[in-house]
Amino acid sequence: MFNKILIANRGEIACRVAATARRMAIKTVAVYSDADASAKHVSVCDEAVYIGASAPKDSYLRWEKIIEAARATGAQAIHPGYGFLSENEEFARACLEAGLVFIGPPSSAILAMGLKAESKRLMGLAGVPLVPGYHGADQDPALLQREADAIGYPVLIKASAGGGGKGMRVVANSAEFAGSLASCRREAVNSFGNDAVLLEKYVQRPRHIEIQVFGDTLGNYVYLFERDCSVQRRHQKVLEEAPAPGMTPELRAQMGEAAVAAARAVDYVGAGTVEFIVEQRPDGSMEFFFMEMNTRLQVEHPVTEAITGQDLVEWQLRVASGEALPLRQDQLKITGHAIEARICAENPDKDFMPATGTLQVYGLPDCVTFERRQGGVRVDSGVRQGDAISPFYDSMVAKLIVHGDSREQALSRLDTALAQTHIVGLSTNVQFLRNVAQSRSFVQADLDTGLIPREEAVLFNQEKVGLKLAVASAIAHSLLQEAAEQAQLAGRSGWLDPWARRDGWRSHGPSTRRFDYEFQGQVQIVQLTTLHDGALQLAVAGELGGFSFAALTQGIDVRFAAQRQIVSVYTNGAVAHVFTAQGATQIIAINTLAHAGDSQVEGGRLTAPMPGKVVSFAVKAGDAVKKGQPLAVMDAMKMEHTIAAPMDGVVAELLYAPGDQVVEGAELLKLVATPV
C-alpha cells in the first residue's frame, strides 16, 4: 500500500479522497491555485503545493506541474478525483512514465472509451447492446443525412468527443437535420476541438441508469449494482438514487454482466461507470442500450457506498497498489435505498444561472461522516462557512446523501435534511431540490430524463413561505436582537432601561411601532402593538392577530394568525433570510435599506445591501453630493432600490458598471466625507 499520495483535484472530491487516505494511514498532498489558497481541501491534507493561477488551465489542468509536485513531495501515486485530468489519457500515461501510479484505469482504456464512436464499436464487438445508429468515420453531411433518414426520427446527433451535454441536438424530422448538424459541429469544435459526430435513435422517454464496475490488475471484475440518474437539467444530473426503482433482479444481472463485459473489452482497472439508456415498453418491460463509459469515480458514488456499505475510494487505492478486489460478486449485497442531491450555487428560476458569493451562513443538517456508509444523512462538501464560491470552478457546494430502509424513508429523510440546510450569501437550488423530491413524478418513481420539464409547473417560482409568516419571523428576530443588545449594555453598565423591556408593559395603554418591509416585490406596512398587559398584536396586510415568540436553542418559536412555526432567521444588512419547515424566503427591511449608509458606510464606503444588479449610477467620480442624494439604483428581488448618500462628500470612485451583478456586501463606490 502507498505511504503518500497526491490528490490532483480540489473541493469536495479532494476532501473525500483525503478522508479515506487518513483512515488508511496514507499521507496526502494537496495542490491549489490562487483562488484556493485557503480552501478546505488544502487544510485537510498533510501537505500542499501551489500550482498556479485561479483559472483551471493555469493550475488544475497543468499536469506537468502536478507531476512535478508529486515527485518533489515523495508521493508514490496520484488520485485524479473526477473532472479536470481524471479522463485525460495523456496525463495517465505521463504519470506512468514519471514512475508514479495513476489511481485509475490504464491510458489505453481511457483513450478507447473517450471517443464515443470508437467505444460503441468496441461495445458492439463485446456484445453490449447498442442504440440503433451510425458511428462511422465517414462524416460527409449527405451520408449522415441518409443514415439519419434510415434510422428514423427523432434522431440524436452527438459530438463524438463530447460530454457534459455539449454538442448534442435532437432532430425531429429530415428537414431539420442539416441545420442541426451544422450547429452541433460548431459547438463540438468550440468545446472539444473535434467536429466528428455520431447518430442515434432518440429514445423519447429514456431513463438514465448506470452500473458501477470495478476491475483489478489480476483480471477480476465485479459490478456494484446500479444508480438511476434520470433526473437531469441541461443533460446534467440533479438527483441520483440506488437501487433504481422498478429494477428486477433479472434485468440487474443482465445490465451488470453487460457492464463487466464492457470493462473487460478494454482491460479496465479501477472504478468505472457504464452508462445505459433504458427504454420502458408499454408492457412494463425494459430494454437497455450502452451510452458511454466514464473512466473515473463518479460524483454520485456515495449512493452506491450507502447501499453496499463499501468505501469505493479505498477500493481504488487497494486496486491501484496491486491488491485484488476486496469482494467477489456473490459477496456484494444491496441494503436499503439511498438518494443523493447536488446542492449547487445557482438560481433555478433564472434558467439555473450560476451564482457566486460568500457562504455567510452555511448550516448543515445533523449528519454522519462518510465512514458510516449506511444509515442516516451524509454530507460531502469542500467548503466551510465564510468560504467563497468563485466563478472559476464548478458551482456545486455540497452533496447531500440520505439512506433508509426503503425509498419512502429515504425520501422523507431527504426532505428533512434539505429543510435543515441553511445557506445565506448566494442563491442555491435547495428549494428546487425539495420541489423535485416532492413532485408527483419523483414520489411515484415515474422517472425519465424529461421529468423536470414535465413537472415544471410545480418546480419553479414556488414561494413556500407566506407574507404573514415572513413578517412575523423577521420582527421576532429583530426584537430578540434588540433584547440581546439591551442585555449586553446592561452587563457593561449595570443599568437597564426599564422602557426597553421586551414584555412591553406600559402604564398608559397600548403603544405602536411601524415596520416597513418589501416582500416578493411588494411594499408592506406592518404595525406591532404592545397592549397594556404586555401582549403583542401584529397588523399585516389587513389582518390583526395575536403575536408571540420565544427563542429556542435552535431557531425561534413564532406564533401569529393561528399559525405556529419553528423558524430560523439570519440577517445580512437589510435582508432577513427566513427558513421554515416548508421552505425559505427573504424579506427586506425598507427603513434599513433607505438609510443603508448609516450602518454600511466605513470611511466612505457604500456596499450592496443584497445580491442584485447595478442598474445605474446617478453620479460620477469627482461629483460632490449631499446627504440623502441618490447615488445608485440596484435591481434585486424584482424591484429597483435606490442607494442614497449617508453624508455630504465627494465621489472618489465607482467600482462597478451598469449591468454588473453584485453580491451582498459588495462595495459599490467610494465616498469621501466633506470635512466639517
Buried (B, 14 or more C-beta within 10 A) or exposed (E): EBEBBBBBBBBBBBBBBBBBBBBBEBBBBBBBBBBBEEBBBBEBBBBBBBBBEBBBEBBBBBBEBBBBBBEEBEBBBBBBBBBBBBBBBEBBBBBEEBEBBBBBBBBBBBBBBBBBBBBBBBBBEBEBBBBEBBBBEEBEEEEBBBBBEEBEBBBBBBBBBBBEEBBBBEBEEEEBBBEBBEEBBEBBBEBBEBBBBBBBBBBEBBBBBBBBBBBBBEEBBBBBBBBBBBBBBEEEBBBBBBBBBBBEEEBBEBBBBBBBBBBBBBBBBBBBBBBBBBBBEEEEEBBBBBBBBBBBBBBBBBBBBBBBBBBBBBBBBBBBBEBEBBBEBEEBEBBBBBBBBBBBBBBBBEEBEBBBBBBBBBBBBEBBEBEEBBBBBBBBBBBEBEBBBBEBBBBBBBBBBBBBEEBEBBBBBBBBBBBBBBBBBBBBBBBBBBBBBBBEBBEEBBBBBBBBEBBEEEBBEBEBBBBBBBBBBBBBBBBBEEBEEBEEBEEEEEEEEEEBEBEBBBEEEEEEEEBBBBBBEEEBEBEBBBBEEEBBBBBBEEEEBEBBBEEEEEBBBBBBBEEEBEBBBBBBBBBBBBBBEBBBBBBBBBEBBBBBBEEBBEEBBBBBBBBBBBBEBBBEEEBEBEEEBBBBBBBBBEBEBBBBBBBBBBBBEBBBEEEEBBBBBBBBBBBBBEEE
